[in-house]
């Protein structure tokens, strides 16, 4: 998969380098060079991280397919001497994989003064410059790449001369989520847009004026900074290279996003510094940016409204979903407190306390990703630190090596390492406490026998589940892995239990994905699934659990994910009437 992704990126870069020299017609700047996206502009007009602003279709229409909501925005740029640059844009999902966008841009219209010479009496006239963009975007599922096409009509009314013309843009974009970098998971994006690649031009006098060709190659890197239970702060760095009739320019931007609600931005484009902020309030987003240039400060504003579906009158199903969500929020509050405490241990470098608490959250509150990411982050750090004793002091190495052996259940070696550590710091409560735990396990032969029996039983359940998965018996695999999770939850061997729990969760997620694929395929595929799982074994308890998860997803507005969960409920219990009703309600 990585090879395919690298090829895609390479093709985009080569395409940019080639096409920028095909249409060389002289260096000049386009009056349409600056787009109406305020969030993009405050980051120096970098493009890929402006997915809350439908005006971004001006730069790259393919980005419409990544929007989570239908939305509409109004934009105003206050320019010089009372002139302004106003725009409106809308994004709407037509079908599951087809998006429509429309933008109307008023390009610095207003009153201007005309004189034949410096001593002539000024004549005030009104000008109108407009651009209308109709955009379509879709995602090519096999390669997870979005493509967009913009159709533009540009009209110029310069008082004495007026005319309009058509043009076309093409855009491509792709995002790479959850890319491992050091101790975290980053997001990368790459995009290519080609503007005015076809068009009629505008004829204001006896010669036809073609629209300038603009090619833009965009890149983005988003890194999580602070993890919370459901959200995380992130720092995004973006870079764009633009070629406009062989004239190359560099654009750079940076954004810090807090709680997925607040954003602080700054950026650079040739000879200009920009800065701004964004705020999400309910279904609205307010964006502001300032352009610090040598002439004057230019202020830019936009207001965006997001919506998905009209709220229906609440029925019994809606009430049930809201009740499940309320209960989930109480659970989330408890998990949030534990997660906060685990991060405090982490910041104090008490990685054993932190890891055990994170593992408890993962097992008791399995719906949240951040604790799992944080836990993996710590284990990866410990593994790398303990791989070489030359990068640190002896006592630090002993701590890290002991940690690694403890969570791999190599208790004899773990005890040796921590005893070395205690020679340097014999007052470390954390190490003393865990040394006592390990010592009790090592010296208690009866306990060791029980532990081996536990591992044998857990390993047997896991192996049976893996066999079911390989035989494409997805539902039975889920049952088996749920059985394993229940079995290890009650165990006192926290380290070994967590490893089995994580393996079970991995196979449950994989089995759910396979079931989802089959549910979305044709009847022929459904027949194959029935052939691979001829016996229908009803599991009411597990079905009820998945139904409740579907209710919570529905109450959060995640309708597609909720539909998948209700479908899974029916695979576990075909007679689950509430899941049948839920699917009818969704459709």
Buried (B, 14 or more C-beta within 10 A) or exposed (E): EEEEBEEBBEEBBEBBEEBBEEBEEEEEEBEBBBBBBBBBBBBBBBBBBBBBBBBBBBBBBBBBBBBEBBBBBBBBBBBEEEBEBBBBBBBBBEEEEBBBBBBBBBBBBBEBEEEEEEEEEEEEEEBBBBBBBBBBBBBBEEEBBBBBBBBBBBBBBEEEEEBBBBBBBBBBBBBBEEBEEEBBBBBBBBBBBBBBBEBBBBEBEEEEEBBBBBBBBBBBBBBBEEBBBBBBBBBBBBBBBBBBBBBEBEBBBBBBBBEEEEBBBBBBBEEBEBBBBBEBEEEEBBBBBBBEEEEEEBBBBBBBBBEEEEEEEEEEBBEBBBEBBEEBEEBBEEBBEBBEBBBEBBEEEBBBBBBBBBBBBBBEBBEBBBBBBBBBBBBBBBBBBBEEBEEBEEBBBBBBBBBBBBBBBBBEBBBBBBBBBBEEEEEBEBBEEBBEBBBEBBEEEEBEEBBEEBBEBBBEBBEBBBEBBEEBBBBBBBBBBBBBBEBBEEBEBBBBBBBBBBBBBEBBEBBBEBBBEBBEEEEEEEEBBEEEBEEEEEBEEBBBBBBBBBBBBBBBEBEEBBBBBBBBBBBBBEEBEBBBBBBEBBE
